[in-house]
């Protein structure tokens, strides 16, 4: 028994599951998509929030820079405005990190009191982080500075009296919002990846089921069940279905080739056994007569002549048997035939004439008028007709009528040899083309009909037998033809 198909060991060959590969590929692609989408959304949100902060800072700067106000005029404002709120020590304590900082600085960049309040620590840190305010005043856009470990967007303008004003907005809320958005995206993305992995495993398992059926079928065939085929699946893809059909077609061809090889091997064994048996009989007879002669037991000239005739007959029989075996061997090798246009009617008339000469008392009727040309090997067709006539001559009484006919229909030529002899039983008719088969143990080598079938098949034709006990025998040979009837 052929062993079951085994997968290679992981230590020797690295085996990867296609299911795992597809799952990993889908998860990786989705992960890359989530990362890209998160990066784009985060960058867009950051840009939008940062633009809002910059817009508010620039609006405040433009309102101060274009109002011709001085620091003294700002100090004289009695209402609690935006600026007073941002310099009030109660609101702007040193231990806080305010979202907005307003500081006034002189031309050297040192903070000065506003609204009567001394500069707070946050204002001083802002002034120290900015340094010279002049570049910031000339800059069209705010810039980032770090104040007490926190990031601020800051811009500056100059009042009518030359006092510089620093206006800063914290970006920490922006960073915190972006961080929360990233965490939320990562959490949702992780959940999506898990769901996708599960769905992919389930989907791939369903899609891979036909491949698993193929593996199971291949294993069963390897164990000897050549009739197994890959079953069809209701839910499958076009490519897998094409693979299933191709594999089943290949398995059909493999089974057919295997059965043919088994039949050929069985026929060869039977052929060798039958040939050995057939050759053993004449050899035994010849050896026996030689032993009698060697022992001096053939003293009478009549006995010596009879022994000599018997050895000659047995050697002739053995020679004919060897010749017929050689013919069958050549036919098995599919030799190249010497084809030419042959008049089949003439061959049939010649065969009938030979039969009349050999058995003058036998009624022979011929229906082969005119000319029918067949592109075939003349020697092969003569051998076919000779073997069929020889069967009639050997297996039927000498007074049994025989009829040889030729007909042509639709590109085919049919040769029929019909006798009114005893016919064959159904079980004998089924084996009539087997080599060394002789119905009822009759005379002959049993190779004549096998040679007929081999020659006809070499011409691309067919040969059939129609018979029944006490109803005679009809052998029909059908050959493809290239020619015209005249």
SVG drawing of the C-alpha trace seen along z (x, -y; Angstrom):
<svg xmlns="http://www.w3.org/2000/svg" viewBox="-29 -107 51 159">
<polyline fill="none" stroke="black" stroke-width="0.4" points="0.0,0.0 1.3,-3.5 2.0,-5.6 -0.2,-8.6 1.1,-12.0 3.0,-13.6 3.9,-17.2 7.6,-18.1 8.9,-18.6 9.1,-22.2 12.7,-21.7 13.7,-20.7 11.5,-22.8 9.7,-26.0 6.0,-25.4 3.7,-28.4 0.0,-28.2 -1.7,-30.0 -4.6,-30.8 -2.2,-32.5 -0.5,-34.4 -3.8,-35.8 -4.9,-36.8 -1.6,-38.5 -1.6,-40.2 -5.2,-41.6 -4.4,-42.7 -1.2,-44.4 -2.9,-46.2 -5.7,-47.4 -3.1,-48.4 -1.3,-50.5 -4.6,-52.1 -5.5,-52.9 -2.1,-54.4 -2.3,-56.5 -5.9,-57.6 -5.0,-58.5 -1.9,-60.5 -3.9,-62.4 -6.8,-63.1 -4.4,-64.1 -2.4,-66.4 -5.6,-68.0 -7.0,-68.5 -3.7,-70.0 -3.5,-72.3 -7.2,-73.4 -6.8,-74.1 -3.4,-75.7 -4.9,-78.0 -7.6,-79.0 -5.1,-80.0 -3.0,-81.9 -6.1,-83.7 -7.1,-84.9 -3.5,-86.0 -3.2,-87.9 -6.6,-89.5 -5.5,-90.8 -2.2,-92.0 -3.8,-93.9 -6.3,-95.5 -3.4,-96.8 -1.0,-97.7 -3.5,-99.7 -5.2,-101.6 -2.4,-104.1 -2.7,-103.2 0.1,-103.8 0.7,-101.8 -0.5,-104.8 -3.7,-104.8 -4.2,-101.1 -3.5,-101.6 -6.1,-104.4 -8.8,-102.0 -11.3,-101.5 -13.1,-98.5 -11.8,-95.0 -10.9,-94.2 -9.3,-91.2 -5.8,-92.6 -6.6,-93.3 -7.9,-89.7 -4.6,-88.4 -2.4,-90.5 -4.5,-90.2 -2.4,-88.4 -5.6,-86.6 -6.1,-85.1 -2.4,-84.9 -0.8,-83.2 2.7,-82.0 1.8,-78.4 -0.6,-78.2 0.0,-77.7 -2.6,-80.0 -4.0,-79.4 -3.3,-83.0 -0.5,-85.4 -0.3,-89.2 2.9,-90.9 4.3,-94.4 8.1,-94.8 10.4,-97.7 12.7,-98.0 15.3,-95.8 12.7,-93.1 12.3,-93.5 8.7,-93.1 7.0,-96.3 3.9,-96.7 0.5,-96.9 -2.7,-98.2 -0.5,-98.8 0.3,-95.1 3.9,-94.0 4.9,-91.4 4.1,-87.9 6.5,-85.0 4.7,-83.7 5.1,-87.1 8.8,-87.2 9.3,-83.7 7.5,-84.6 9.7,-87.7 12.8,-85.6 11.7,-83.0 11.1,-85.6 14.2,-87.7 14.4,-90.5 10.8,-91.1 11.7,-92.9 12.0,-89.8 8.7,-88.6 7.1,-91.9 8.2,-91.8 7.2,-88.1 3.9,-87.7 3.0,-84.5 3.2,-83.5 5.9,-81.1 6.3,-78.4 8.1,-79.1 8.5,-77.0 7.4,-78.6 8.0,-76.7 7.9,-73.4 4.7,-74.3 4.5,-75.3 2.9,-78.6 2.2,-80.3 3.3,-83.9 3.2,-87.0 4.1,-90.6 3.3,-94.2 4.5,-97.6 2.3,-100.3 2.5,-104.0 4.9,-104.8 7.3,-102.1 6.3,-99.6 6.3,-96.0 3.3,-93.8 3.7,-90.0 0.5,-88.0 0.7,-84.2 -1.7,-81.4 -1.0,-77.9 -1.0,-74.9 -1.2,-72.3 -5.0,-71.9 -4.3,-71.2 -1.7,-68.6 -4.0,-67.0 -6.8,-66.8 -4.6,-65.3 -3.3,-62.8 -6.8,-61.7 -7.8,-61.5 -4.8,-59.3 -5.6,-57.0 -9.2,-56.7 -8.1,-56.0 -5.7,-53.3 -8.3,-51.7 -10.9,-51.6 -8.2,-50.5 -7.1,-47.6 -10.7,-46.5 -11.1,-46.6 -8.0,-44.6 -9.2,-41.9 -12.6,-41.8 -10.9,-41.7 -8.6,-38.9 -11.5,-36.8 -13.6,-37.4 -10.6,-36.7 -9.9,-33.4 -13.5,-32.3 -13.7,-33.5 -10.4,-31.9 -11.3,-28.7 -14.5,-28.5 -12.7,-29.5 -9.9,-27.0 -12.3,-24.1 -12.1,-23.0 -8.3,-22.9 -8.6,-20.7 -10.9,-18.4 -8.1,-18.2 -5.6,-17.2 -7.9,-14.6 -8.7,-13.2 -4.9,-13.1 -4.2,-11.2 -7.0,-8.7 -5.6,-8.2 -2.1,-7.7 -3.5,-5.0 -4.9,-3.2 -8.4,-4.5 -8.1,-5.7 -11.9,-6.3 -11.8,-9.3 -12.5,-12.7 -12.6,-16.2 -16.2,-17.0 -17.8,-20.2 -18.5,-23.1 -21.6,-25.3 -19.7,-28.4 -16.4,-28.6 -14.5,-30.9 -13.9,-30.6 -10.2,-29.9 -10.7,-27.1 -13.5,-25.6 -11.2,-25.6 -8.5,-24.0 -11.0,-21.3 -12.1,-20.5 -8.4,-20.4 -7.4,-18.1 -10.4,-15.8 -9.5,-15.6 -5.9,-14.8 -7.1,-12.1 -9.3,-10.6 -6.4,-10.4 -4.1,-8.9 -6.7,-6.3 -7.2,-5.4 -3.5,-5.1 -3.1,-3.0 -5.9,-0.7 -4.5,-0.4 -1.1,0.4 -2.6,3.0 -4.5,4.6 -1.4,4.5 0.7,6.1 -1.9,8.8 -2.1,9.4 1.7,9.5 1.9,12.1 -0.9,14.2 0.7,13.8 4.1,15.0 2.5,17.9 0.5,18.9 3.4,18.5 5.6,20.6 2.8,23.3 2.4,23.2 6.1,23.5 6.6,26.2 4.4,28.7 6.4,28.8 9.6,28.6 8.6,31.6 7.6,33.6 10.9,32.8 12.9,33.6 11.1,36.9 11.8,38.1 15.4,37.1 15.7,39.1 14.2,42.1 16.7,41.8 19.6,41.3 18.7,44.5 18.5,46.5 14.8,47.2 14.0,46.0 15.6,48.8 12.7,49.3 13.1,46.9 9.3,46.4 9.5,45.3 12.4,43.1 10.6,41.4 7.4,41.0 9.5,39.4 11.3,37.2 7.9,36.0 6.6,35.3 9.7,33.3 9.4,31.4 5.7,30.6 6.3,29.6 9.2,27.3 7.1,25.8 4.3,25.2 6.8,23.6 8.1,21.5 4.6,20.3 4.0,19.5 7.2,17.5 6.3,15.6 2.9,14.8 4.4,13.6 6.8,11.4 3.8,9.9 2.0,9.1 5.1,7.6 5.5,5.3 1.9,4.3 2.2,3.5 5.0,1.1 2.8,-0.6 5.0,-0.3 4.8,-2.7 2.6,-1.2 3.4,-1.4 0.2,-2.8 -1.0,-3.3 -4.2,-3.0 -5.3,0.6 -8.3,2.2 -10.1,4.0 -12.4,5.8 -9.4,7.3 -8.0,8.5 -11.4,10.1 -11.6,11.9 -8.1,13.2 -8.8,14.5 -12.0,16.2 -10.1,17.8 -7.4,19.1 -10.1,20.6 -11.7,22.4 -8.4,23.9 -7.7,25.1 -11.3,26.5 -12.9,27.1 -16.1,28.5 -16.8,25.4 -19.5,23.0 -17.8,19.5 -19.9,16.5 -18.2,13.1 -20.0,9.7 -17.1,7.5 -17.8,6.1 -16.0,3.0 -13.2,1.3 -13.0,-0.3 -9.8,-2.0 -8.5,-2.2 -5.4,-4.1 -3.8,-1.2 -1.0,1.3 -1.7,4.1 0.3,6.7 -1.6,6.0 -5.0,6.3 -4.0,9.5 -3.0,10.9 -6.3,9.9 -8.3,11.6 -6.0,14.6 -6.5,15.1 -10.3,14.7 -10.4,17.2 -8.1,19.5 -10.5,19.4 -13.3,20.5 -11.2,23.2 -10.0,24.5 -13.1,24.2 -16.0,25.1 -16.8,28.2 -15.5,28.2 -19.0,28.0 -20.2,25.0 -21.0,22.0 -19.0,18.8 -19.7,15.3 -17.2,12.4 -18.7,8.9 -17.3,5.4 -19.4,2.2 -18.6,-1.5 -20.6,-4.1 -19.8,-7.6 -16.0,-7.4 -15.8,-3.9 -15.3,-0.5 -16.8,2.6 -15.4,6.1 -17.6,9.0 -16.7,12.6 -19.8,14.7 -20.0,18.5 -22.9,20.8 -20.9,22.9 -21.5,23.8 -20.9,20.3 -19.6,19.4 -21.1,19.2 -21.4,15.7 -18.5,16.3 -16.3,17.5 -17.2,14.6 -16.2,12.2 -12.7,13.7 -12.3,14.3 -9.6,11.5 -7.6,12.7 -4.2,14.1 -3.8,17.9 -7.6,18.3 -9.1,21.3 -12.8,21.9 -13.4,25.4 -9.7,26.1 -9.7,26.3 -6.7,26.3 -4.5,23.4 -2.3,21.1 -5.1,18.8 -3.3,15.7 -5.1,15.3 -7.9,13.0 -5.5,11.1 -3.4,10.3 -6.6,9.3 -7.5,6.8 -3.9,5.5 -3.7,4.8 -7.1,3.2 -6.4,0.9 -3.1,-0.1 -5.1,-1.3 -7.5,-3.3 -10.4,-0.8 -12.5,1.5 -13.3,5.2 -16.5,6.8 -17.9,10.3 -21.6,11.3 -22.3,14.9 -24.5,17.3 -24.5,21.1 -25.6,22.9 -26.1,19.5 -22.7,19.1 -20.1,16.3 -19.9,12.9 -16.7,10.9 -17.0,7.2 -13.9,5.1 -14.4,1.3 -11.7,-0.8 -11.4,-4.6 -11.1,-5.1 -9.7,-7.7 -10.8,-6.8 -13.7,-6.5 -15.8,-3.6 -15.9,-3.0"/>
</svg>
